[in-house]
Amino acid sequence: MNERIQQYFQGTLNSTERLELLKEIEMDDSLKEQFIQFQNLYALMHISPQAENRLEGEKGYSRFINRRKKHLWSKRMKSVMKYAAVIALAIFSTYWITDYLSVQEPLLAETNTLYVPAGQRAQITLQDGTTVWLNAQSTMTYPSHFMGDERRVSISGEAYFNVARNERNPFIVSASDIEMKVLGTEFNVYCYPDAEVIQTSLISGSVKVSKLNQPHSGVILKPNEQITIKGNQMQVNTIKQQDAFLWKEGIYSFEDERLEQIMKKLELYYDVTIVIKNESLKNRKYTCKFRQRDSIDEILEIICRIHRFKVVRDREKNIITIS
């Protein structure tokens, strides 16, 4: 006997677990038979989970026993078992339908929010099997269960999606005023609130990127392409640095990138303000990799070994000055 069936009638499963079990029962004849057998037992013991159904079952059972008093005990018990099975099946059908429907409504309102603090990252698998990695200071809002004809989440920050394919229910990611619509694919979204751009990079599959108010004028990306959106301008380019997505494995990678751009990303990742006083330093380019668990102080110490510069940190104001 499946242990969850017993927990179902004991009322120890939550709404999500009950729904998942009912869906499995609907698809598995063996599990359905176990469920009915257990319901039969509960009906015979007069402990059905629905009080009204139990009362009706007790009345029917009593009437049946009175009608069958003149029959032999063996035949009577055989009939009792059959009758109890009919009662149990009726109870099961009523309870299954009402319980199945009752767990739908609250699921529609169950919205979860996952926030990743500075210097951290997180991985989560959604109800449909989609895996999402969230970078530091990123937030994702998503439902506990996807309902209807689409799977929709919203993101602020940076996230890497490996979307479970479902041609009937497209997966939609909202970021600011941009939507990304896919069926099943891998792609990265960079959309920090303080960043000047929104960037979507497609690793495999296909993704359509469009403005919320212009859904029919979107751009469909091909693998190894990325779109950069700044204001009303959209520009599609080939992905130049695949290592940029190593952040989901805990590695920050910069390849021939300007110091100013590196510092802007480090500001977002570590929740600090970095001021570059010397203008000539801003355009110096660096190629380097860091572990996400490294502190901002350790990272700056390594960078300044390449081109010497001075780092002053005001911990009270959380400001780092480079000169």
Sequence and secondary structure as in RCSB ss.txt:
>XXXX:A:sequence
MNERIQQYFQGTLNSTERLELLKEIEMDDSLKEQFIQFQNLYALMHISPQAENRLEGEKGYSRFINRRKKHLWSK
RMKSVMKYAAVIALAIFSTYWITDYLSVQEPLLAETNTLYVPAGQRAQITLQDGTTVWLNAQSTMTYPSHFMGDE
RRVSISGEAYFNVARNERNPFIVSASDIEMKVLGTEFNVYCYPDAEVIQTSLISGSVKVSKLNQPHSGVILKPNE
QITIKGNQMQVNTIKQQDAFLWKEGIYSFEDERLEQIMKKLELYYDVTIVIKNESLKNRKYTCKFRQRDSIDEIL
EIICRIHRFKVVRDREKNIITIS
>XXXX:A:secstr
  HHHHHHHHT S HHHHHHHHHHHHH HHHHHHHHHHHHHHHHTT  SSHHHHHHHHHHHHHHHHHTTTS HHH
HHHHHHHHHHHHHHHHHHHHHHHHHHHTHHHHHH EEEEEE TT  EEEE TTS EEEE TTEEEEEESS  TT 
EEEEEEEEEEEE    TTS EEEEETTEEEEESS EEEEEE TTSS EEEEEEES EEEEETTEEEEEEEE TTE
EEEEETTEEEEEE   GGGGGGGGTEEEEEEEEHHHHHHHHHHHHT EEEE  HHHHT EEEEEEETTS HHHHH
HHHHHHS   EEEETTTTEEEE 
